[in-house]
Amino acid sequence: MPRVIVFDVNETLLDMRALDPLFTRIFGVVSARQAWFNQALQSAFVTTITGEYVNFTRIWATALEMTAARYGTPLSADDCAAVLDGMRALTPHADVPAALERLRAAGLRLAALTNSTEEVAIAQLTNAGIAHFFENIFSADIVRRLKPAPEPYEYAATRLHVPIGRIRMVAAHAWDIAGALHAGCAAAFVARPGMVLDPLVPRPDVIGTDMAEVVDHILAIDCSG
Amino acid sequence: MPRVIVFDVNETLLDMRALDPLFTRIFGVVSARQAWFNQALQSAFVTTITGEYVNFTRIWATALEMTAARYGTPLSADDCAAVLDGMRALTPHADVPAALERLRAAGLRLAALTNSTEEVAIAQLTNAGIAHFFENIFSADIVRRLKPAPEPYEYAATRLHVPIGRIRMVAAHAWDIAGALHAGCAAAFVARPGMVLDPLVPRPDVIGTDMAEVVDHILAIDCSG
């Protein structure tokens, strides 16, 4: 049985640099975009540790408030709406459509698994023009536990009707790789610029500098049955 | 029964800006220091979520490797040792000694609770000249779960022989406030420059812009009872 290839969405498939002009306009510095996303991840991880579930759209919004407070920048409701709207309208990284096409052509099953809410995730992948590659688009919101907790990965395996070891999670984030491996999935790391693995976590058997290289490895390993 | 005042250590009591020249020498930019500390927190939170406990000294070291990989900067063993040594030799924020003195003079019991290992925490507070203020210096390492998980706060309460609601955790980090409140402690937030609360977490009843203001509030609230 070949593996089902499950993709993380934000930063792995979709290019968040499209938000840079918006963050530069609001905060005066482009680095605020990464500061905001880092804060969102930190808040998400803290809610996961304390068990106080909050959906990711709300985490994005409150992380934006925190970033504005940290920078001493006024933040209007329109600014916040512009960021949340912007998250729904990202384009895929340039290497993504052809990579998904090759995996599908090889007969592999593809799905997405994201911390975004289901409604947002479907809008994101549809607007990016790549929703049709995935037989399912799963949100961690359904199980009210965010990645890297094991529940979202286990949920995806259940819904895909495969043992969790037959899932391969593809992500550009060390924390998603950590969560997937811990839950029992295989993993594949896309080492996009600035993305590095965590030496505290076992290395996945697939690592590539871009999605094309990751797909080369996946086709070599996961198509055999 | 008055509350026992329990202090977070790094950034709350001790000023990490002393490491700025070191990070500037290694990475060429001072912002690498915050990037490193953020990565250490992220790695710590991920290990906590996946249940793969790792002590904080190792997290500091591997987060430094990740930061070096991200910046494309060579990192020698001497550089790594210099950072770890630097963490043991931080000075207190200027407002800290007098604040601790006032709390002690009011008869309050004081302790420290940190994610640093016990050996490092004792070295840190001793080198900073403030170890004598604390009847205990607790490390989350003893319970092999890092803040903001509930176990370290519960451990401190047990060792201090008070119900957890009689602990007030003082911290400059929103995530520590979140963990303390979730565990059942009271909390006090020190809004040092760049530090902001998370709107997703209930507001603590003590918030001050520096340690002196926090102590004013604590003396007004926690000495009665």
Boltz contact constraints between the chains, C-beta under 6 A:
constraints:
  - contact:
      token1: [A, 38]
      token2: [B, 38]
      max_distance: 6.0
  - contact:
      token1: [A, 43]
      token2: [B, 198]
      max_distance: 6.0
  - contact:
      token1: [A, 43]
      token2: [B, 200]
      max_distance: 6.0
  - contact:
      token1: [A, 45]
      token2: [B, 45]
      max_distance: 6.0
  - contact:
      token1: [A, 46]
      token2: [B, 148]
      max_distance: 6.0
  - contact:
      token1: [A, 46]
      token2: [B, 175]
      max_distance: 6.0
  - contact:
      token1: [A, 46]
      token2: [B, 178]
      max_distance: 6.0
  - contact:
      token1: [A, 48]
      token2: [B, 49]
      max_distance: 6.0
  - contact:
      token1: [A, 49]
      token2: [B, 48]
      max_distance: 6.0
  - contact:
      token1: [A, 49]
      token2: [B, 148]
      max_distance: 6.0
  - contact:
      token1: [A, 49]
      token2: [B, 149]
      max_distance: 6.0
  - contact:
      token1: [A, 50]
      token2: [B, 178]
      max_distance: 6.0
  - contact:
      token1: [A, 50]
      token2: [B, 182]
      max_distance: 6.0
  - contact:
      token1: [A, 54]
      token2: [B, 200]
      max_distance: 6.0
  - contact:
      token1: [A, 62]
      token2: [B, 199]
      max_distance: 6.0
  - contact:
      token1: [A, 62]
      token2: [B, 200]
      max_distance: 6.0
  - contact:
      token1: [A, 65]
      token2: [B, 199]
      max_distance: 6.0
  - contact:
      token1: [A, 66]
      token2: [B, 196]
      max_distance: 6.0
  - contact:
      token1: [A, 69]
      token2: [B, 196]
      max_distance: 6.0
  - contact:
      token1: [A, 70]
      token2: [B, 194]
      max_distance: 6.0
  - contact:
      token1: [A, 70]
      token2: [B, 196]
      max_distance: 6.0
  - contact:
      token1: [A, 148]
      token2: [B, 46]
      max_distance: 6.0
  - contact:
      token1: [A, 148]
      token2: [B, 49]
      max_distance: 6.0
  - contact:
      token1: [A, 149]
      token2: [B, 49]
      max_distance: 6.0
  - contact:
      token1: [A, 175]
      token2: [B, 46]
      max_distance: 6.0
  - contact:
      token1: [A, 178]
      token2: [B, 46]
      max_distance: 6.0
  - contact:
      token1: [A, 178]
      token2: [B, 50]
      max_distance: 6.0
  - contact:
      token1: [A, 182]
      token2: [B, 50]
      max_distance: 6.0
  - contact:
      token1: [A, 194]
      token2: [B, 70]
      max_distance: 6.0
  - contact:
      token1: [A, 196]
      token2: [B, 66]
      max_distance: 6.0
  - contact:
      token1: [A, 196]
      token2: [B, 69]
      max_distance: 6.0
  - contact:
      token1: [A, 196]
      token2: [B, 70]
      max_distance: 6.0
  - contact:
      token1: [A, 198]
      token2: [B, 43]
      max_distance: 6.0
  - contact:
      token1: [A, 199]
      token2: [B, 62]
      max_distance: 6.0
  - contact:
      token1: [A, 199]
      token2: [B, 65]
      max_distance: 6.0
  - contact:
      token1: [A, 200]
      token2: [B, 43]
      max_distance: 6.0
  - contact:
      token1: [A, 200]
      token2: [B, 54]
      max_distance: 6.0
  - contact:
      token1: [A, 200]
      token2: [B, 62]
      max_distance: 6.0
